[in-house]
């Protein structure tokens, strides 16, 4: 997954869109006798907004970019950090732990409507953790597979490909990993 540089106009365009929406939100707050200051300073609001943007990583070229736990909670409709952690433990969200102990969530597992591609979670459930760590699994999921015509499992799933060849690849990986 090659990282594409942002066009120079992207930050300005995003800022313009945010400004338009914040003005409307401020007007809505005012109708209820409140202010945007009630939810934080401009610096705090900017930090909260930017927390939702996938963060750069040295792994971006291979398996990234990644969302933080906070961003995933917001993406999933405002669920708590605890709910995200529960989904991570149940392997219904694919998460990777950094050396610093933080959890990051590859963006490849999310559809455009912010739903999670359930196939990705089921793959993680089928491959026992002691056999393959999360980073290795993420690399495998994003590497072209001959059985899929050179497509990665992630690209295959996103394109709506049949799950049968993916199931066979998973079975093969489990056998080879023992």
N, C-alpha and C positions, 0 to 999 in steps of 0.2 A: 504494500500500500504506500505509494509514494506521496509525500507531502507536497501539496501544491501551494506555492506562495500566494498570499492574499493580494488581490489588486490593491493599489494604493488607495482607492476610493472606499474600500470596505469599512474601515473604522469610522470614517465621516458619515457614510450612509447609515450604518448601525446607530451611531450617535444621533443622527437626525430622526430616525424612526423611534428611538427610545425617548427622545425629547418630546416628540408629538404625543406619544402615549402617556408619558409622565404628566404632561400638561392636562390631558383629559382626566387622568387619575386624580390629579390635584384638584380639579374642578369638582369631581365626584366627592372627594373627601370634604371639600368646602361646603357642599350641600348638607353634609351631616355635622357641620361645625368642627371639622377636624382639619389637620394639615399633614402633608407628607413628613414633616418633622416628627410627627407622632410615631413613625415607624423607623426613624433613624436619620442620622446626619447624611448629607450628600455623599460623604466618603463611605459611610456604612452601606448606603444603598448601592453605590457603585461596586463595592466589594461583594455584596450579596448577588448582584446581577452577574458579575464576572465569575463567581463561584460555579455558575451553571455552564460555563464554556469549557469544552474539553481542554485539558492541560497538556502541553508538549512534554515529550519524553524521548529518551534515546531509543526506546522501543517502538516509536511511532511508525518508522518505516516498515517494521515487521508485523506488528499486531495492533498498533494504536490508530488513532488517538484514544484517550481515555477520559471517562467522567469520574469525578470524585463521588464519594458517598452522598454528600449534600446535593450535588447535581442530579444524581440518580433518584433521590427522594423527590426532588421537584419534578423531574421528568415523568415519574410514575404518579403524578397527581398530588404531590405534597405529602407523601408518606414519611413517617419518622425515620430517623437513623436506625432505630431498633427494628423497624419493619424491613428496611433494606438489609440489615445484618441477618435477620431471620431468613430472608429469601436467599441470601448468600450461603448460609449454612445448609439450606435445603437444596441448593444447587438449581434454583429456578432463576438465578442471576449468575452470570459468569463473572467471577472476580479474581483479581490477582493481587497478591500482597507484595509490596515493595520492600526493599532492604530496611527502610526506615519504619516498617510496620504498618504503613498506610494501605488501605484497600483502594484499588482502582478498577474501573469497569470498562472493558473495551467497548467502544461505540458500535463495533460491528454487530453486536447482539441485538441492537434496537432497530425496529422497522421505522419507517418515516412517520408513522402515527404514534411513536414512542412505545409501542407494545414490544415485548421481548420475543424474539424468535425462539419458540419453545424447544426447537430441535437442538439449539446450542446448549441449553440447560440439560436436556436429556442425555446429550453426549457426555457431559461432565458427570452425570449420575452413573452412567454405565462404565466409566473408566475409573477404577479404584485409585484414589489419591496416592497410596504408597507406590503404585506402579509408575505413574506419570505425574510430575508436578504441573501446576497450572500454567507456568510460563512455557513449558515444553508443549503442553496441550494447545495453548494459544498459537504457538508457532506452527504446529501441525494443522490446525484449523485454517490457517491463512496461507498455507503452502499448496501450490498446484498439485492435484492428484491425477495420475494417469487414468484411473477408473472413472474419473469425472471429465474426461477430455481435456485435462490440464487445468481445469478450474479448481479453485480452493473450495473446501467444504462451505466456508462462509459465503462465497460468491454463489455457489450452487444453491444453498438454502435461500439466499436473498432473491435468486432468480426463480424460485418456486420449483426447483428440481425435485424429482421423485426421491423419497427417502430410502428406497431399497439399496442403491449403491452406497449411500452413506452408512447405512446399517452394516453392510458387509465390510466396509473400511474400518468401522469401529470394532467389529468382531475380530478382524485381523490384527488390529493394534493391540487389543487386550491379550490375544494369544501370544503375540511377539514380545509383549512387555513382561511376561511372567518369567 
